[in-house]
Amino acid sequence: MNIYGYESDESELVSLKEITLQLTVSELDDLISFMQKTMLLMQKHEDYGHEHYKDFKQDVTSNMPDIIITKSNG
């Protein structure tokens, strides 16, 4: 697993060693549902691209950070 991120909208994509998620139980439940849905899509589609958590939440206007899941080749 590789973790990447941006420090700000203007920054370059960087590899991260560690991330911390601070969330409620409800937010964790939503995140787990997103990951389960994404896993099923990865298993179903050979040419899987990526999924955005904001799209899953249908909340593109919020200031919450987005989580994007892509499939690793390894």
N, C-alpha and C positions, 0 to 999 in steps of 0.2 A: 504494500500500500504506500502510495505517495500522497503527501498533503501539500497543497499549494495555496497561496493567498495573495491578497493585495493589502498594503497598509492603508491606501487611500485610493480614490478614483483616479488620481494622476500617477500613481506608482506603477512600477513594473511587477509582473508576476514573479513571486519568489517561492522557493521551496521552504516549507516550514518543518521544524523538528517536532513541534508539539502544538496542540490547540486545546483550549478550554471552552466548554460550552456551559454557560450559566442559564438555566431554564427551569420552568415549573414542571410539575408532573404532567400537566396537560400538554405543554409544549413538547415534552419528551415523548408522550404518546403520539402526537402528530408527526414528530420526526421519525419515529419507528415505523409508523404507517407509510410515510414517504419512502423510507428505505426498503420496506417490504415490497411496495408497488414497483420500485425501481429494480429490485432484484428479479421480480417476475418478468419485467420487460427485457432485462439483460438475458435471461434464460430463453425467452421466446424469440428474440431477434438477433440473428448472427451479426447484422450490420448496425447494432445498437450504437447510438451517438452519445447523448447525454440528457440529463433531466435536471431541472431547476426546482428547488424547494419553493421558491416564490410562486412559480406556476402551479405547483401542487396546492399551495395555500390559496391561490388566486388572489394574491395581495401584493401586486407589483408597485403599489403606491406607498407602502409602508417603508419606514427607515430601517427595518430589520435587515441584517446581512443575509445575502443569498448563500445557499449551499448547492453546489453543482456536483453531480456524480457522473463520472465517465468510467468506461470499462478499461481496465488495465490489460495490456497485451501479455503480461507475465503470469 
